């Protein structure tokens, strides 16, 4: 069975709610029992009507009262069953979505770099929603359907074995038709989910970079890309919908033939005196009830196929290997002194493309290390390795004499503060964004950090000051203001090791001078790594590492490197050349 693994995984999530499932089964049996008792009462009523002098008799009134009680009992038990079904379904979905989001925190950065954010979002949000719809329909209709089929067979056999056998023999044809069609819908629904994820990724990319799209006149090409994916999704959707939509009519046609056969055979049986008209009425009702679950089951097959396809994508994500856990003997670093060594370090994102090769760096506590070089030389990669976003393939990094692999990631990263060229802001208040790494910080502490970052003045002018809500990514404030908030966040944390990657690239010159003074104060006594393209910002660094093609080709202080008249001197002169 192609869905066996997926179904098994779903059952694992359902198992904790076994008691509620048992209650649902009991209510399903009660609901079906009431439903199956109704044709008996109707048959008796018909016999009273067709009998001479028995119309509107006292017995008929009793049957009508019994019918009222049975119908009310059916409604109540079905309502309770649906209530329990909803509770179990949405709790299972909540558990799966929580597990998926929890796993999102565990996957390595390499997985995030290699995946489209929209695809991950689609799996956690859209696919789980599609799965819940299919699971809900499966619970409500499969439970009652199976019990109805079994109960109906028993009642039909009690009336006429011969006609019952006719129904039982012919009905599996509808199951064969349903399974034949369903087998071809799973692949189409899976393809539809993948295309939906591709569209989500594209829309997120275009919406998140709307200014870039407009600045480079990309609107027409964006529409073309969207139109292409949208058309592919339409084709997938139509194919999946077509195959799923013909399931129910096909099975209904087969069931119509069964009902016709029962009516013809039953009529001859009544004429021969071996069955009453009321019994035939009951039997026809049972035949209809017997085929109805097959219709419902065939109708839900498409939804289940879609649900299982979505569940498969969710479990694929959950099964993604998590980030390698901290070693059992890993230590928790409270406060780093800042002595950092990179020894014989080699790393590449792709095995076939070499990047860093045999890097050796010794950094004393409190030193300021500048890293310069052309784009793609490995500057940011060194930062990624220091933060343990990636682990080196060869060599090691030590912090205060302890290998970084022997330090828990959380405690290691708490000792590093980062300000990057790309700003990291979330939807929330300005205060929440500054205090992101220290949520228990008081307003006074937040304001003090903002003042040091020279962000206090513009925050004070905002409509609600520090309680002003900014959008995801800070879309409603300027790039320079976003960077000042990120700087204030690090000012608040006051980490042991500071990483600045073009931290003032979007700030005006006047403000940059002030922020640089604040950084001077923050870097005092702290080990600092400064990645810079503007060489004017690193002239006071204790050590400048000049990188090219993954190697450190020069190192020394600013004046020493200029005197060597090497690659660094060439970079410096190209920035400050006088025409």
Buried (B, 14 or more C-beta within 10 A) or exposed (E): EEBEEBBEBBEEBBEEBEEBBEBBBBBBBBBBBBBBBBBBBBBBBBBBBEBEEEEEBEBBEBBEEBBEEBEEBBEBBBEBBBEBBBEBBEBBBEBBBEBBEEBBEEBBEBBEEEBBEBBBBBBBBBBBEBBBBBBBBBBBBBBBBBBBBEBBBEBBBEBBEEBBEBBBEBBEBBBEBBEEBBEEBBBBBBBBBBBBBBBBBBBBBBEBBEEEBEEEEBEEEBEEBBEEBBEBBEBBBEBBBEBBBBBBEBBBEBBEBBBEBBBEBBEEBBEEEEBBBBBBBBBBBBBBBBBBBBBBBBBBBBBBBBBBBBBBBBBEBBEBEEBEEBEEEBBEBEEBBBBBBBBEBBBBEEEEEEBBBEBEBEBBBBBBBBBBBEEEBBBBBBBBBBBBBBBBEBBBBBBBEBBBBBBBBEBBBBBBBBBBBEBBBEEBBBBBBBBBBBEEBEEEBBBBBBBBBBBBEBBEEBEEBBEBBBEEBBEEBEEBBBBBBBBBBBBBBEBBBBBBBBBBBBBEEEBBEBBBEBBEEBBEEBBBBBBBBEBEBBEEBBBBBBBBBBBBBBBBBBEEBBEEEBBBBEBBEEEEEEE
